[in-house]
Amino acid sequence: MSDQRMSSPRWKVYVVDRVDGVFAVVALLLGYVAWNWVWPRVGTVIAHTSDGGSVYNRLFFPGIGVTLFFVVALGCSVAYFQLSRVRLSWRGVVGAVVILLGAIPFSLYDTTPVHVIAGGLLVLGYVTWHGYVARTAVGASGGLMIDAVNQVLPVPVGNLGAWGASLRHQLRGRKKGSQIVFAVVGVLVALPLIGVVVVLLMNSDPGFQSWMDSVAHSFTRVSPWTFLWQFSLGIPLAVYWFASLYGNAHPGRARVLTQSRTREAARAAHTIATVALAAPMALLCLIYVVFFAAMGAYLFSAFASHLPHQYTYAEYARQGFFELTVVAGINLAVVGFSYVVAQRHGRAYPRVLRIFGVVLSGLTLLLIATAISKMILYIDMFGLTRLRLYTTWFMIVMFAVFLIVGARHVRRFRVGVPVLLISLVSFLGLAWANTDALIADYDVDRYLSGDLATVDVMYLSQGLSSASLPALTTLSEQASSPELRAQAGAALAQMSRERSSVGTPWTAWNWQLWQGDRSLAGR
């Protein structure tokens, strides 16, 4: 396999070979697939009712398309590195497993806000993973954040010209192939103008319009305009993806952050005197102590499920929970800021700041426990929602983080590793937890057991995904209230009418949606 030096349009010179040329073409296909498999799709819903019905668009979020895309993307990256004689590291194997664990829930459960966040994290993790596969990452000693910054910006941006150089190398000596590529590119660029001409001709002659309508009808499932924008926007993704691969397969192709540079920047930030940081931290601790002393009886009443007489349950939980959540975030920022900017005597973090860090972490743990207890009281009275579940999950993670931060001020260790592991495991747990089903089942079960006075049927049917269908079915059959049974039955009937009029795109398929469609079809 011969190498060849190809000059890019910029000042860089890239050494490329046949593998690079082949994967420059593969990158184009992967860029198109990224938009075609991952982008949400719209379907027209015709809902027939006794009074006529309605027509509207339904948005289908990606499902199995996301899982398959990351399987294909991981496979393409590994193939490129192997063919480029880059040996796969054990960190790369672990990273691939983690990415797949984050992608599989898309094909299992219907879309929730957790999926939206998971999608962004998967993209970031996949790009960062390239450095660990190719052994170009700074590693755990330098921190995952450094690797993320390197892999997102310097490595791919510094090698953007590699794709063009590789593609030209692939086409060199293939006159017919290059002519076909240029012809296709020319047609794609001219398509908007051609489309305008066709529309004008259709408006000028009914016969031509009828003929074009029949042609369009033959391609009802293939939209040329959809292909055009997906392929066009896939080109920047292709260039970026290939630049990431090339930059990691050829170390030194871009200026990146290193462990030594990061340490130099950290030492340069240690400029603020200890007393200037200790004084506000001491004041904060004093304020919290006074707060607990003055409001103790009211503040801790949630632990005993006792409601102060001047508040309703909603007022009591809402008034304190989000304020305490913000305070916990502020405290974490204060502790982190102090550690970054405090002057050092040698390499040691000042002892007085360690003491205040422990005290502040302990007080924050007490605040978080109080906030969680208030939310549990609220859930006990009114049931679960997405917001209540997610915020409770977040505060539990914050509690674990502050335990680690407090321990770090007592004994020195690499705090980033346990924090990363806890955050990663807890988020994967949330993604695999089937949260919408958990919410619906919890609310309906507690209503049927008599612990909840009522259930919000509209929220279950419209605020949640297909995961709520089994709970709604149970409610329609077993609710003691005839009105509630009727509401649940009407909601299921409405969902059945909506789904029977539009087919689910294959990219949006997931096991839960499929099970829900089968359940509704049998009604």
QUIMO-V209815 format. One record per backbone hydrogen bond with DSSP energy under -0.5 kcal/mol. NH is the residue of the N-H (numbers start at 0). CO is the residue of the C=O. E is the energy in kcal/mol with one decimal. If there is no record, write none. Layout:
{{NH	CO	E} {NH	CO	E}}
This chain:
{{3	15	-2.6} {5	3	-0.5} {5	13	-3.1} {7	11	-1.7} {13	5	-2.3} {15	3	-2.5} {15	13	-0.8} {20	16	-2.0} {21	17	-2.6} {22	18	-2.4} {23	19	-1.4} {24	20	-1.1} {25	21	-2.1} {26	22	-2.0} {27	23	-0.9} {28	24	-1.6} {29	25	-2.6} {30	26	-2.4} {31	27	-1.9} {32	28	-2.6} {33	29	-2.1} {34	30	-1.2} {35	31	-2.5} {36	32	-3.0} {37	33	-1.3} {38	34	-1.5} {40	59	-2.4} {42	57	-2.7} {44	42	-0.5} {44	55	-3.8} {46	44	-0.6} {46	53	-2.7} {47	45	-0.8} {51	48	-1.6} {53	46	-2.1} {55	44	-2.1} {57	42	-3.7} {59	40	-4.1} {59	57	-0.6} {60	58	-0.7} {62	506	-3.2} {63	508	-2.4} {64	506	-2.1} {65	62	-1.2} {66	62	-1.1} {67	63	-2.7} {68	64	-2.1} {69	65	-2.1} {70	66	-1.8} {71	67	-2.7} {72	68	-3.1} {73	69	-2.5} {74	70	-2.2} {75	71	-2.6} {76	72	-2.3} {77	73	-2.5} {78	74	-2.4} {79	75	-2.3} {80	76	-2.3} {81	77	-2.5} {82	78	-2.6} {83	79	-1.7} {84	81	-1.6} {85	80	-3.5} {86	84	-0.7} {88	132	-0.9} {91	131	-0.6} {92	88	-1.5} {93	89	-2.3} {94	90	-2.6} {95	91	-2.2} {96	92	-2.0} {97	93	-2.2} {98	94	-2.5} {99	95	-2.3} {100	96	-2.3} {101	97	-1.7} {102	98	-1.3} {103	99	-2.4} {104	100	-0.6} {105	102	-1.2} {106	103	-1.8} {107	103	-0.6} {107	104	-0.7} {108	104	-2.7} {114	111	-0.9} {115	111	-1.2} {116	112	-1.9} {117	113	-2.7} {118	114	-2.5} {119	115	-1.5} {120	116	-2.2} {121	117	-2.6} {122	118	-1.9} {123	119	-2.2} {124	120	-3.0} {125	121	-2.7} {126	122	-2.3} {127	123	-2.3} {128	124	-2.2} {129	125	-0.8} {129	126	-0.8} {130	127	-1.2} {131	127	-0.7} {132	128	-2.2} {133	129	-2.2} {135	130	-2.2} {136	130	-1.5} {141	138	-1.1} {142	138	-1.4} {146	142	-1.3} {147	143	-2.5} {148	144	-2.4} {149	145	-2.5} {150	146	-2.8} {151	147	-2.0} {152	148	-2.0} {153	148	-0.6} {154	149	-2.5} {156	152	-2.3} {157	153	-2.0} {158	155	-1.4} {159	156	-1.0} {161	158	-1.8} {162	159	-0.7} {163	159	-0.5} {164	160	-2.1} {165	161	-2.5} {166	162	-2.6} {167	163	-2.3} {168	164	-1.9} {169	165	-2.0} {170	166	-1.8} {171	167	-1.6} {173	170	-2.3} {174	172	-0.5} {177	173	-2.6} {178	174	-2.1} {179	175	-2.3} {180	176	-2.2} {181	177	-2.6} {182	178	-2.3} {183	179	-2.6} {184	180	-2.6} {185	181	-2.5} {186	182	-2.3} {187	183	-2.6} {188	184	-2.3} {189	185	-1.9} {190	186	-0.9} {193	189	-2.5} {194	190	-3.0} {195	191	-1.9} {196	192	-2.0} {197	193	-2.4} {198	194	-2.3} {199	195	-2.2} {200	196	-2.4} {201	197	-2.4} {202	198	-2.0} {203	199	-1.1} {204	200	-1.3} {208	204	-2.1} {209	205	-2.6} {210	206	-2.2} {211	207	-2.6} {212	208	-2.3} {213	209	-1.9} {214	210	-1.9} {215	211	-2.8} {216	212	-2.2} {217	213	-1.2} {218	214	-0.6} {218	215	-1.0} {219	216	-1.1} {221	218	-1.4} {222	220	-0.5} {223	221	-0.7} {226	222	-2.3} {227	223	-2.4} {228	224	-2.4} {229	225	-2.2} {230	226	-2.7} {231	227	-2.6} {232	228	-2.5} {233	229	-1.0} {234	230	-0.8} {234	231	-0.9} {235	231	-0.6} {236	232	-0.9} {237	233	-2.4} {238	234	-2.6} {239	235	-2.4} {240	236	-3.0} {241	237	-2.6} {242	238	-2.1} {243	239	-2.0} {244	240	-2.1} {245	241	-3.0} {246	242	-2.6} {247	243	-1.5} {248	244	-2.2} {249	245	-1.5} {252	246	-0.5} {252	249	-0.9} {261	257	-2.4} {262	258	-2.3} {263	259	-2.3} {264	260	-2.3} {265	261	-2.4} {266	262	-2.7} {267	263	-2.1} {268	264	-1.2} {269	265	-0.6} {269	266	-0.9} {270	268	-2.1} {270	340	-0.8} {271	340	-2.4} {276	272	-0.8} {276	273	-1.0} {277	273	-2.9} {278	274	-2.0} {280	276	-1.6} {281	277	-2.7} {282	278	-2.1} {283	279	-2.4} {284	280	-2.3} {285	281	-2.3} {286	282	-2.4} {287	283	-2.3} {288	284	-2.2} {289	285	-2.5} {290	286	-2.4} {291	287	-2.6} {292	288	-2.3} {293	289	-2.8} {294	290	-2.3} {295	291	-0.8} {298	294	-3.7} {299	295	-2.4} {300	297	-0.8} {301	298	-0.6} {302	299	-1.1} {303	299	-0.6} {303	300	-0.7} {304	301	-1.6} {305	300	-2.6} {307	305	-0.5} {310	307	-1.8} {315	311	-2.7} {316	312	-2.4} {317	313	-2.4} {318	314	-2.2} {319	315	-1.1} {320	316	-2.2} {321	317	-0.7} {323	319	-2.3} {324	320	-2.0} {325	321	-2.1} {326	322	-2.2} {327	323	-2.1} {328	324	-1.9} {329	325	-2.3} {330	326	-2.5} {331	327	-2.0} {332	328	-2.0} {333	329	-2.4} {334	330	-2.5} {335	331	-2.4} {336	332	-2.8} {337	333	-2.4} {338	334	-1.9} {339	335	-1.8} {340	336	-2.3} {341	337	-1.6} {342	271	-2.4} {344	347	-0.9} {345	343	-0.8} {347	344	-0.8} {353	349	-1.7} {354	350	-2.2} {355	351	-2.3} {356	352	-2.2} {357	353	-2.1} {358	354	-2.4} {359	355	-2.9} {360	356	-2.1} {361	357	-2.4} {362	358	-2.5} {363	359	-2.1} {364	360	-2.3} {365	361	-1.6} {366	362	-2.1} {367	363	-3.0} {368	364	-2.4} {369	365	-1.9} {370	366	-2.5} {371	367	-2.8} {372	368	-2.1} {373	369	-2.0} {374	370	-2.0} {375	371	-2.6} {376	372	-2.0} {377	373	-1.9} {378	374	-3.0} {379	375	-2.5} {380	376	-1.2} {381	377	-2.5} {382	378	-2.6} {388	384	-2.4} {389	385	-3.1} {390	386	-2.4} {391	387	-1.7} {392	388	-2.4} {393	389	-2.5} {394	390	-2.2} {395	391	-1.9} {396	392	-2.1} {397	393	-2.5} {398	394	-2.2} {399	395	-1.9} {400	396	-2.4} {401	397	-2.5} {402	398	-1.7} {403	399	-1.8} {404	400	-2.7} {405	401	-2.7} {406	402	-2.0} {407	403	-2.3} {408	404	-1.2} {409	405	-0.6} {409	406	-0.8} {410	406	-2.7} {414	412	-1.1} {416	413	-0.6} {417	413	-0.7} {418	414	-1.7} {419	415	-2.4} {420	416	-2.4} {421	417	-2.7} {422	418	-2.5} {423	419	-2.8} {424	420	-2.9} {425	421	-2.5} {426	422	-2.0} {427	423	-2.5} {428	424	-2.3} {429	425	-1.9} {430	426	-2.5} {431	427	-2.0} {432	428	-0.6} {432	429	-0.6} {437	433	-2.0} {438	434	-2.6} {439	435	-2.5} {440	436	-2.8} {441	437	-2.2} {442	438	-2.3} {443	439	-2.4} {444	440	-2.7} {445	441	-2.2} {446	442	-1.9} {447	443	-2.8} {448	444	-1.7} {449	446	-1.3} {450	445	-2.1} {451	445	-1.3} {456	454	-1.3} {459	455	-1.9} {460	456	-2.2} {461	457	-2.6} {462	457	-0.7} {462	458	-1.5} {463	458	-0.7} {467	464	-1.8} {468	465	-1.7} {471	467	-2.5} {472	468	-2.6} {473	469	-2.3} {474	470	-2.3} {475	471	-2.5} {476	472	-1.1} {477	473	-2.4} {478	474	-1.9} {481	479	-0.6} {484	480	-2.3} {485	481	-2.4} {486	482	-2.3} {487	483	-2.5} {488	484	-2.5} {489	485	-2.6} {490	486	-2.3} {491	487	-2.2} {492	488	-2.2} {493	489	-2.4} {494	490	-2.2} {495	491	-2.2} {496	492	-2.3} {497	493	-2.1} {498	494	-2.0} {499	495	-1.9} {500	496	-0.7} {500	497	-0.5} {501	498	-0.8} {507	504	-1.2} {508	505	-1.1} {510	106	-2.3} {511	107	-1.7} {513	509	-2.5} {514	510	-2.4} {515	511	-2.2} {516	512	-2.4} {517	513	-2.1} {518	514	-2.2} {519	515	-2.5} {520	516	-2.2} {521	517	-1.1} {522	519	-1.5}}
